[in-house]
Amino acid sequence: MKTKATLVALGLIASASFAYAAQGVTADKITVGSLQDLSGPIAGFGKQIRFGMTLRMQEINEQGGINGRMLDIKFEDTQYDPKKAVLGAQKLVNQEKIFAMLGTLGTAPNMAAMPIQFAKQVPNFFPVTAARQMYEPFHKLKFSYAVPYYDQMRIFAGKLAKEKGANKVCAMYQDDDFGTEVLEGAKDGLADYGMSIAVTTSFKRGATDFSSQMQKLASEKCDMVVMGTIIRETIGGIATARRMGFNPIFLGSSAAYTDLIHKLGKGAMDGLYATMTAANPYLDAADKNVSRWAVKYKTAFNEDPTVFSVYGYNLVDIFAEAATQAGKNLTSDTFVKAMETMKIPNDIFGSPAQSFGPNKRLGSNETRLSQLQSERWVVVSPYSSLKK
């Protein structure tokens, strides 16, 4: 009888402790990680994502946390370097014992980090990159919100070229997974309209001089240029073209949709088109919910928010909702099951509705188009998506 009673007691203790037995989950805290570029070529994005994530984390904790557990986010700097992403992932997964990786910035850092995460059942949640590899091939621990760069360009490259009467479409792209994704989407999008990429030119990640690329495209008399570029490459490429008197239609992906383009490049960037979802949260936005949020962000961090701030804020918000729905017994399995039933409505920033399921790891495949007009992003198209 004593032995039986002891076994029952031990079972009760084990059941009680199981509620926070998952890595990164204790009785009073959930620890998650994030790999950001905080000092490299896209550190502007990394800082904004980190601030957005931090703001939502603080709000969640002020409101009592997630089922009574405080949320703690650990950040590691990748400098947009896959090798540093590996080191950062190893630290977060093996030393900090994180429950999930949230909002990692960049295609290459994510690709480098995911194998380390998955070996310890650590989900890769809402990476800030629109590469297809963030949800393909299927893996139960992958959850992505961003319509792929390929889809973005497939939808709008040919459509814009036809609308603007472009006869010779060219491309300048970063020579990596990101740039190639943009290029391939543009090629197939133009093919849908019986067109093709006439000339391509590429550059290595971290490049700062784009004179040879723009000279080549100008000499070829390109009247539309697809840009597989991020911040400084977009600014540097377009500014170089303007100085040469070369003024084609420029089309970028969501990686170029940021206030940093017009803040740093000024009026020379006007006319640039970029694909996007959530709108940049200007302080004087017509929607008072957006303007109030923007003021709160600026009060907290002493700088204007950007769409990347929104990405960071929203992804923590959705993670917290899924973790809440998973209940007190938070494990990777209960979290995955909660995510597979998630229905996420449109938000104040104009993000499209999202949903997930047992075989669905991309929340939405809708995207729209904005243009820089008088140094301000203006939405110029409704949402569109590829028919699957």
N, C-alpha and C positions, 0 to 999 in steps of 0.2 A: 504493500500500500504506500509505504514511504517512497519507494522507487517510482511508482506511478505518479504520485503527487509531485515529486521532483521533476519528472519529465514534463508534466503539465505546466508547471511553473516556468520551466525553461522555455517551453513552447510559447507561452504568453510573453515572456521577455523578448524572445526572438521576433515574434509578431510585432511587438511594439517598436522594436528598434528597426525593423525592416522598412518602416515608413520613411526613414531617412538614411537607408543603407547605400543608396546610389552615390557614385562619385560626385562630389561637389554639392551634395545635399546633406545638411545637418538638421538638428531639431529647430534651429533658429535662423538658418542662412542658406541661400542658394548662390553658389559661386559660378560665374560664367566668364568666358574670355573673349577677347577680340583682338585680331591682328590688324593694325592700321599702319599706314605710312605717316609717320609723325615728323620725319626729318628728311625725306627724300623728294623725288620729282613731283609727286602728287600729295605732298603733305597738307596742302590747302584743303583737299577733300578729307584727308584723315582727321584733321583737327575738327572740321565741321561735323563729321559723323560722330566723333567722340563726344563733342559737346551735346549733340542731339540725344545720344544714348544716355549721357549722364543726367540730362534734364529729366527724361522720363523715369530713370532709375530713382532719382531723388523724389519725384512725385509719388511713385509707387511706395517707396519706403515711408514717406510721410503719411500715406494712407493706410499703413499697417502691413505692407509687404504682400507677399504671395502666400495665401493660406497661413499667415502668421510668420512667414520666413522673410527676412530682409534679403534684398537682391544686392549682390556685390559683383561688379564688373572689373576684371583685370585686363589691362591693355598692354600689348607688346608692340614695339616699333619694328616694322619690316623694312623700312626705307624702300618699299616697292621692289624688294629683292627676294626671289624665291628661296635663296639659301638662308637668308635671315628669317624668312617665314618658317622654315623648318625648325630653326633654333627656337623661335618664339613659340611655335606649336608644341615642341617638346617640353618647354618650360611650363606652359599653361596646362597641358594635358597630364604630364608626369609629375610635376612638382606642385603646381597650384591645385591640381586635381579638379579641374573645371567640369561642370555638368554638361555644358554646351558651348559651342563657338558661335558667337553672334556677329554678323555684319562685317566679316573680314573683307577688306578692300583689295580689289584687283584679281584678275583671272589667274595669273601665274602664282601669286601667293596662296590662293585657295587650292590650286592644283597640287602645290607642294605640301600643304598642311593636311589635306583631307585624309590621306592614308594613315597618318599618325593619329588623327582623331578617331577614325573608324575602328582602329585596332583596339581602342578602349571604349567603344560604344558612345562616343561623344558626337552629338548631332552637329551638322554644319547648317546653321540657321540663317536664312536671308542674307547671303553674301552680297556685298555691294559690287556687283559686276553682272553684266547681262549675258555672260557666256553660256552656251548650251550645256557645257560640262557641269554646270551647277545643279542640273537636274537630270542629265543624261550621261551615261546610262543610268537606269533606275538604281537607286540605293535607298533603303528605308530611312536612312539618317540624313538625306539631302532634302532641304526645303528652300525653294527659291521664289522670289516675288517679281523678278525683273524679266520682262519679255526680252528674248535674246537679241543681241546686236544683229544677228543674221535676219531675224524676222523684221526688225526695225527698218533695215535697209531694203529688204525684199519688198516691203509694203510701200515705201516712199521714194526710192531712188528712181524707178521708172516713171512713177506717177508725176513726180516733180519735174523730171526732164521733159515729159510730154507737155505738161501744163505751161512750162516756160519756154518751150520751143528750142531746147538745147539739142544741138546736132552732134557735138563731140564731147562725150562724157569721159572724164579721166579720174584717177584716184591717187591720193597720197596717203600711205598707211604705215603704221608702226609694225615693224617686222617681228611680230610675235603672235600668240594665240588671239589676242584681242583684235589687232589690226587685220589679221587674216579673216576673222569672223565678219568684220565690217565689209571687207572687200568681197567675200563670197556672197554675202547677202545682196550687195549692190549689183554684182554680176547677174545673179538670178532674177533680181527685180527688174533690171533693164531688159533681160531676155524676155520677160513677160510682155514687154511692149515692143518686141522686135528690135531691140537695140543691144549694144555691147559696150564694155569698157574699152576705149580706144588706146589709152596709154596709162601705165602705172609707174609710180616711183615710191620707194620705201625709205625708211630711216630706222636706226637702232634706238631702242628704249634709252631715254636720257639725252638724246640729241638736242642741240640748241640752235644749230645753224641749218636753215632750210633753203638757202639761196640756190643751191644746185638743183634741188627738187622743183622749185618754183620756176626757175629758168627753163627747165626741161618742159614743164607743162605749158608755160607761156609760149615757147617756141613752137609747140605743137598746136597752138591756137585752141586750147580746150575752152569750151564755154560753160562747162559745169564740172566741179571737182568734188568728189566724195572724199571726206576726210576721216580716215581711221586714226584719229588723234584724240588727245585728252586735253589738258589745260594749256601748258606752255607751247605745245606743238601746234595747237589750233591757233593760238595768238601769234606765235612766231611765223607760222606758215602764211596766214592771211596778211599779217603786217608786211612781210617780205613781198608778197604779191602786190599789195597796194603801192608800195614804194616803186615797184617796177612798172606801174600802170596796168597791171594785169588784174582784171576785175570780173572773174567768172562767177557763176552761182556756186556758193559753197554749201555743202550739206554734211553735217556731222551727226553722230549718234548721240544717245543719251549721256555718254561720257563727256561730251562737250557742252551739255546743257547745264550751265552753272553761271552764277552771277560774276564769278571771277573772270570770265571771258570779257565782259564789258567793263568791269571795274579796272582790270589791268590793261586791256587793249583799247579801251575808249571807243570813240566813234568809228575807228577803222574797222571794227568788228560788225558794224551795222550791216544788215542784209543776210548774215549767216542764218541758215536753217539748222535746226537740230530736233531729233526725235526726243520724246519725253512722255512722262505720265503725270506725276505730281508737279504742280506749278511752283515756281520760286516764290517763297513767302515774303513779299515786300512789306515793309513796315506800314505803308499807306495803302495796303490792299483794300479793295472795295468790300470784300467780305470781312465783317468786323470780328468774326471768330479767328480768322487768319491774322489780322492785324494785332489782336490782343495776344495771340500766341507769340507773334514776332516780337512784340514789346517785352513780354516775359522773358524770352530767350535773350534779348539784348541786355536786359537788366541783369541777368545771371552771368553773362559772359563778356559784356561790354563790346559786342560786335554784332552786326546784322546777321540774321540767320540766312541760310541758303537752302536749296533743295536737298543738298547732302545732309544738312542738319535735320531736315524732315525725314530722310531715309533712316537716319540713326534713331530718331524719336519714335517713328512708327514701328520699326522692327522690334524695339524693346517692348513697346506696348503690346504687339501681337504675341511676342514670346510670353509675356506675363499672363495674357489671357489664356493661352494654351496651357501653361504651367498651372494656372488656377483650375482650369477644367480637368486637368489630370488628377487633382485631388491631393490629399496629404501624402499619399503613397507615390511620390514623384520619382519615377525611374525613366530611363530612356524609352522603355516599352510603353509606359502609361502616357508619356509625353507624345510619342508617335501616334498612339491611338487617338489622343485628343486632337492633334493636328489634322488627322484624317477626317475629322468631322467638322472642321472649322469653316465657317461662312463669314467672310470679312466684308462688311459693307463699304461703300464709298466713304472717304473721309473729307475733312474740310479743305484739304489741299488738292482735291480733284483726282486722287488716286482711283484707279478702277476697282470694282469689287473683285474679291478673290475667293477661291475655294480650293480645297485639297481633298484627296481621297486615297484609298488603299493603293491605287495605281497612278495617282496624280501628284506630282511634286512641284509643278509650276502653278503659282496662284492665279495668274492671268496672262493672256497672250495679246492683250490690247495695248496699243501705243498711239500717240498723236504727234503733231508737228507744231513747233514754235519757231518764231523768227525774231532776231534782234532788230528792234525798231527804236531809234533815238535812245540807244543804250539801255533798252529794257526788253525783256522777253515778253512776247505777245503770242498767245495760242492762235494758230491759224488753220487748224483742222480739227474735226471730230475724231473720236477714237476709231481705230480700224484694227483688224486682225487678219491673219492668214487663216484660210479655211483648212481645218485639219481633217 
